[in-house]
Amino acid sequence: MANIAAADNPDLPFPFPILEVETPDGWKPVAVTVGAPSGKTKTIVVDLTGKLPAGSHKLRLSTAFEIHWDRIALFEKSPTQATEQSFAPTEAVLAWHGFGQYEDRPWTQPLTPIYDRVAQTPPWVVTPSGWCTRYGDVRELLAKQDDALVILDAGDEVKLSFDASALPPKAPGMQRDFFLYTDGWDKDADYHVAFGDTVGPMPYHGMNDQEYGRDDRKHAKAEWESQYNTRWVSGQTLQRHQSQ
């Protein structure tokens, strides 16, 4: 809603968080981009190297968004001997999961679904309709960064398995962390989202995000779409029933 309002009224201040530092002349903005959390329960890291005036002691965040921060901390960089290894999943299966029921949390905390406690019907009434990826093996679609995507709809999940033996042994004194790299888009069934009630038009790398669905690209159905996108999802709220 804030983005829509800012687009309609150029005099409205841009609402994303701004980091400020206290100086003898008052609070001044720091030349960094903070951004907003990309989803719930996310961490934002801001590099302040060379950005703060000498003698700085106080920082603050100013924003027009209702963002509930649960922790703000300063860290010092330390030299590391990090190495990076990448490996693909040995299994990638698209399947139905359902809709996680929400934890009982205060209103100031994000809605947090419980993975193992699911309902078969979503707590909303609009689901984007269209052709989605058929259930089953989708490793080919996840193998590289391109415009061939796994199309999930509400209630779907992709189960990934990795073979840890493919990694080299850890050197003495080293620790290992894991990061899941993803590349893609997500769409809300929102009245302010272009084509929010349909799966298509299909996005693609290099498109003009502001012209989504109105650009000049003649989108012929690609071979991967004809092969994989054979599961029709209706715009009606999904329901799942036990067959007799």
VENWOBEL-V122291 format. One record per backbone hydrogen bond with DSSP energy under -0.5 kcal/mol. NH is the residue of the N-H (numbers start at 1). CO is the residue of the C=O. Records with the same first field share a line. If there is no record, write none. Layout:
BEGIN
NH->CO ; CO
END
This chain:
BEGIN
5->1
6->2
7->3
8->4
9->5
12->9
18->62
20->60
21->28
22->58
23->26
26->23
28->21
30->19
32->30
34->17 ; 32
35->17
39->37
48->46
51->48
52->48
56->53
60->20
62->18
64->15
65->15
67->65
69->67
90->161
91->161
93->159
94->92 ; 136
95->157
97->155
98->155
99->119
100->98
101->114 ; 117
103->112
105->103
109->106
113->111
114->101
115->113
117->114
118->116
119->99
122->238
127->235
129->197
130->233
132->130 ; 231
133->151
134->228
136->94
138->92
141->138
142->138 ; 139
143->139 ; 140
146->144
149->147
151->149
152->150
156->153
157->95
159->93 ; 157
160->158
161->91
164->162
166->163
167->164
174->171
181->179
182->180
190->188
193->190
196->193
198->195
199->129
207->204
209->207
211->208
212->209
214->211
215->211
219->217
220->218
226->222
227->223
228->224
229->225
230->228
231->132
232->230
233->130
234->232
END
